Amino acid sequence: MKILQIMAGADVGGAELFFERLCVAFGKRNSVEQRVLIRQNANRKSRLNAGGVEPIELKFGGRLDWATPRAIKREIKAFNPDLVLTWMNRATDMCPKGKNNSYVHIARLGGYYDLKYYQGCDHLIGNTRDIADYLIKEGWPPHRAHYLPNFVNHEPAAALNRKTYFTPDGAPLIVALGRLHENKAFDVLLRAVANVPGAYLWIAGDGPLKGELDRLAEKVAVKPRVRFLGWRDDSAALLKTADLFVCPSRHEPLGNTILEAWAQQTPVVAADSYGPGTLITHLHSGVLVPIDDPVTMMRAIKNVLGDPTLAQKIVKNGLAEFENNFTEDIVTEQYLTFFQKVLAPCAASPV
């Protein structure tokens, strides 16, 4: 099976990192021959190279970039793929359109995107069932809308030295991950942790609200116990170091960070936005609290930190959920099985 993947995303982000993981996973399969086109990005190229993937870098500029679509067309002609898998709007929009393509064009969506960019596709993948339902509600044919989940790395990480970040070894440590954006609701988490005496909070991420969140931490008198770590590529190690992972998001379509915490056997407290609320069974594989409720979040944090039996229970069940549904082998096999299914009608068609 010959697969050509195209990604024009930003340097960091959940979809971008999953794209990299899936490229590396396909590269391990003897049944797959792969070519990968990416936006010019030294960090992404380096990470893919480390996983044994040699990407081709293209400009992926704005509307006046005529060179990239022509380069994509040349690569498709040279490689002659069975499938082209595009990621998000720009890569999909720049892919050649036409009913006489010799390949099946599939786009993968990690959000509720405008479908005007996807009209030339044969099939669409949503990484949550809700996104797949959204595609159908927007008029996409149901038999061409599909759900396939993400996976995260499963390898156990080594815990970091807390003293590196001026955090006492014996203090309860809470970790949160994500872009410093209103949707992620780190303001709610800061207000909650302010009322958890002695607990330290590490926030790994960057974004437009960094200054505002720093000022809020000072305002609610929790700043001495908060560490803003910036964007990190060692989320597994951060989670392994933590006593608790909290996902306070107001809007979270999937919740890759939940999967990462399960994989690293870190207990989870999360706001009941769509992704975490779909993944977590309350008091079984994590603890759910209402969105925008710092008081209930504070109580949930105290309950998990103060109840080892509850913490061990949600760790055990979260790991089982991950191992049964979200490992690299399981999800990669689902992708390849899906690809074989959509290719079958093409193979059966007369030449």
Secondary structure, DSSP 4 states (H G I P E B T S, - for coil): -EEEEEE---SS-HHHHHHHHHHHHHHT-TT-EEEEEEES-HHHHHHHHHTT---EEE---STT--HHHHHHHHHHHHH--SEEEEEHHHHHHHS---TT-SSEEEEEESS---GGGGTT-SEEEESSHHHHHHHHHTT--GGGEEE-------SPPPPP-GGGGT--TTS-EEEEES-SSGGG-HHHHHHHHTTSTT-EEEEEB--TTHHHHHHHHHHTT-GGGEEEEES-S-HHHHHHH-SEEEE--S--SS-HHHHHHHHTT--EEEE--HHHHHHPPBTTTBEEE-TT-HHHHHHHHHHHHH-HHHHHHHHHHHHHHHHHH-SHHHHHHHHHHHHHHHHHHHHHS--
